[in-house]
Amino acid sequence: MLLLRREDFDDLLDRAAERGAERCLALPCLAHLGLENGSAAKDIRELRDLLEAWRDARRTAWQTTIKVVTTGILAALLVGAAIKLKLMGGVQ
């Protein structure tokens, strides 16, 4: 059984994490992710732009929905008030 002090164990974990990160950033890992060519940065930028466009579209859809519902409620209130005040010129 191997016994390590807490500081030594933390150092060992830090070195292992650094090595793992270095290996992940190496070419085989990038090839596995499909990012081995020179256009990886461009691809990631395009993905971020696409995600931002999706968020904008979703935000706009919610805003439009809220505006339509608000307008409908206000129109219903106006029609109700007009009927109540007999402004529509209906049957007396």
N, C-alpha and C positions, 0 to 999 in steps of 0.2 A: 504494500500500500504506500502511495506517495502522499506526503503531507507538504502543503505549501502555505506560506503566510498569505494573508489577505492581499497585501501589496503585490507580492509575486504573482498571485493568481490574476489580479486585475491587469498587471503588465502583460501576462500571457494572453489574456483575452483581448487586450488592445492590439497586440501584435498580430494575433490571429484575424481580428477584424480588418486590420490594415492590409494584410496579405489577401484576404478574401476580396476586399474592394479592388485591389490592384489586379487580381485575376479576372474579376468581373469586367473591369474596364479594358482588359486585353482584347485583342482582335477576335479570338474564338467566341467569346461571349457576345460581342457585338454582332458577329456573323449569325449566331443563334437567334438574336433578336431581329435580324434583318437590317441592321444599321452599319454594315461593314463598309459600304461605299462612301464616297465623299459627300453625298447629299443627305446624310443623316441629320445634320443641323437644320437643313431646309425642310426635311420631312417633319421634324418635331415642331418647327415653327408653323408649318401648315396645319398640323394637328391642333396646335394651340389656337390658331386663327379659327379653325372649324368649331372648336369648343366654344370660343368666345361668340361666334355667330349664333350657335345654338342657344347660348344663354340670352343673347339679345332677342332672338325670336321668341323664346319662352316668356321673357319679361314683357315684350310687346303684346303677346297674346293675352297675358293676364291683365295688362292695362286696358286693352280693348274690351275684354270681357267685363271688367268693372265699369267702364264707361257705358257700355250697352245696357247693363243692368240698371245703373243709376239713371240713365236717360229714360228707360222704360218705366221705372218707378215714378219719376217726376211727371212723365206724360200721363200715367194713370191717375196721379193726384190731380193734375190739371183738368182732365176729363171728368173726374169725380166732382171737383169743385164747380165746373161749368154745369153739370147736370143738377147739382144741388141748388145752384143759384138760378137755374132755368135760363141759362144763356144760350142754349142750343136751339131754341125756337121750336121745340117739340110740341106734342099734344098737351093741351092745358086742362 
